[in-house]
């Protein structure tokens, strides 16, 4: 099994629409990757290591596949559409 992780840095001026990400983007990604993706975890960064500091990442997502070949086959078919949707939730 392999894990493919996506990290969205929390940088000045970055915007991120959590509602769109969790309710539209992630279901679309799951549908496109199909059964090749055995599990997915998406998380929102809430804060830094010290109280009152910002999170290093706005959001993180972890996809699990049985093999690198399974990931490459699924993402190869749909990667362009998945990546194109990023403009709808982050800059």
C-alpha positions in Angstrom: 0.0 0.0 0.0 1.2 3.6 -0.7 0.0 6.9 0.5 0.0 10.0 -1.7 -0.2 13.3 0.3 -1.2 16.8 -0.8 -0.2 19.7 1.4 -1.7 23.2 0.9 0.8 25.7 2.5 -0.7 28.4 4.7 1.0 31.5 3.2 0.1 35.1 3.4 -2.6 36.0 0.9 -3.7 32.4 0.4 -7.4 31.7 0.2 -9.0 28.3 0.7 -12.7 27.5 0.5 -13.1 24.6 2.9 -16.8 24.1 2.1 -16.1 23.7 -1.6 -13.1 21.5 -0.9 -14.8 19.0 1.4 -18.3 19.0 -0.2 -17.5 19.3 -4.0 -13.8 18.7 -4.8 -13.2 15.7 -2.6 -16.3 13.8 -3.7 -15.4 14.5 -7.4 -11.9 13.2 -6.8 -13.2 10.1 -5.1 -15.5 9.4 -8.0 -12.8 9.9 -10.6 -10.2 7.8 -8.8 -12.8 5.0 -8.2 -11.8 1.8 -6.5 -8.1 2.4 -7.1 -8.2 4.8 -4.1 -8.8 2.6 -1.1 -9.1 5.4 1.5 -8.8 9.2 1.7 -8.3 11.5 4.7 -8.7 15.2 4.3 -7.8 17.6 7.2 -8.0 21.3 7.9 -5.0 22.9 9.6 -6.3 24.7 12.7 -3.2 26.1 14.4 0.5 26.0 14.8 2.6 24.3 17.5 2.5 27.3 19.8 -0.8 28.8 21.0 -2.0 31.6 18.7 0.3 30.7 15.8 -1.2 29.8 12.4 -1.2 26.3 11.0 1.7 25.5 8.7 -0.8 24.1 6.2 -4.3 25.3 5.4 -5.3 21.7 4.5 -3.9 18.3 3.9 -5.2 15.3 2.0 -3.9 11.7 2.0 -4.9 9.2 -0.6 -4.2 5.5 -0.2 -3.6 3.0 -3.1 -2.6 -0.6 -3.3 0.4 0.3 -5.4 2.2 3.0 -7.3 0.9 1.5 -10.5 -2.7 1.8 -9.3 -2.2 5.4 -8.4 -0.5 6.2 -11.7 -3.2 4.5 -13.7 -6.1 6.3 -11.9 -4.4 9.7 -11.7 -3.2 9.4 -15.3 -6.7 9.2 -16.5 -8.2 12.0 -14.4 -5.3 14.1 -13.1 -5.9 17.0 -15.4 -9.5 17.4 -14.4 -8.7 17.0 -10.7 -5.9 19.7 -10.9 -8.1 22.0 -13.0 -10.6 22.1 -10.1 -8.1 23.6 -7.7 -8.9 27.1 -9.0 -12.4 26.7 -7.5 -11.1 26.5 -3.9 -7.7 28.0 -3.6 -5.4 30.5 -5.2 
